[in-house]
Amino acid sequence: MRLQADREVLVEIVNGRVPDPNPADQMIESTGLGTNLMKAFAMQLGGPLDLVARRESYTVRVRFVLEGFNPDV
């Protein structure tokens, strides 16, 4: 997590991936639950969600503007 200019916060998560030598052996269909949860999180924060899938890694980035806490919202 980094605080950038104009109170913008960047949260970046990078997970390494190991290529499966036998991808046909492990055909597991994803439900997309994790992606949907991250999209909802980004929506609540009012920022964009960037998902980048590479052969060696999977990156999730969320940017949002830091605001004060308002318990009435």
C-alpha positions as CSV (number, residue, x, y, z in Angstrom):
1,M,0.0,0.0,0.0
2,R,1.4,3.4,-1.0
3,L,0.1,6.9,-0.4
4,Q,0.6,8.9,-3.7
5,A,0.0,12.5,-4.7
6,D,-3.3,14.1,-3.9
7,R,-4.1,11.6,-1.1
8,E,-4.5,8.8,-3.7
9,V,-3.8,5.3,-2.2
10,L,-2.5,2.4,-4.3
11,V,-3.0,-1.1,-3.0
12,E,-1.1,-3.7,-5.1
13,I,-1.1,-7.4,-4.5
14,V,1.2,-9.7,-6.6
15,N,1.0,-13.5,-6.4
16,G,3.4,-15.7,-8.1
17,R,2.2,-18.5,-10.4
18,V,3.8,-21.8,-11.3
19,P,2.8,-23.0,-14.7
20,D,1.0,-26.4,-14.5
21,P,2.9,-29.0,-16.6
22,N,-0.4,-30.9,-17.1
23,P,-3.2,-28.3,-17.3
24,A,-5.7,-30.8,-18.7
25,D,-5.3,-32.9,-15.5
26,Q,-6.6,-30.2,-13.3
27,M,-9.6,-28.7,-15.1
28,I,-11.2,-26.8,-12.2
29,E,-13.8,-24.2,-13.3
30,S,-13.4,-20.9,-11.4
31,T,-16.6,-19.4,-9.9
32,G,-15.1,-15.9,-10.1
33,L,-15.9,-15.3,-6.4
34,G,-12.6,-13.7,-5.6
35,T,-12.7,-11.4,-8.6
36,N,-16.3,-10.4,-7.8
37,L,-15.3,-9.6,-4.2
38,M,-12.4,-7.4,-5.3
39,K,-14.7,-5.6,-7.8
40,A,-17.2,-4.9,-5.0
41,F,-14.3,-3.7,-2.7
42,A,-13.0,-1.3,-5.4
43,M,-16.6,0.0,-6.0
44,Q,-17.1,0.7,-2.3
45,L,-13.8,2.7,-2.3
46,G,-14.8,4.5,-5.5
47,G,-11.6,3.5,-7.4
48,P,-10.7,1.4,-10.4
49,L,-9.7,-2.2,-10.2
50,D,-6.9,-3.5,-12.4
51,L,-6.3,-7.2,-12.8
52,V,-3.2,-8.4,-14.7
53,A,-2.7,-12.1,-15.4
54,R,0.7,-13.1,-16.6
55,R,2.3,-16.5,-17.0
56,E,4.5,-16.0,-13.9
57,S,2.2,-13.7,-11.8
58,Y,-1.2,-12.4,-11.1
59,T,-1.5,-8.8,-10.0
60,V,-4.5,-6.9,-8.5
61,R,-4.4,-3.1,-8.1
62,V,-6.9,-0.8,-6.5
63,R,-6.6,3.0,-6.4
64,F,-8.7,5.3,-4.3
65,V,-8.7,8.7,-2.7
66,L,-8.1,8.7,1.1
67,E,-10.9,10.3,2.9
68,G,-11.8,10.8,6.5
69,F,-14.1,8.3,8.3
70,N,-17.8,9.1,8.3
71,P,-19.7,6.7,10.6
72,D,-23.1,8.1,9.3
73,V,-22.6,6.8,5.8
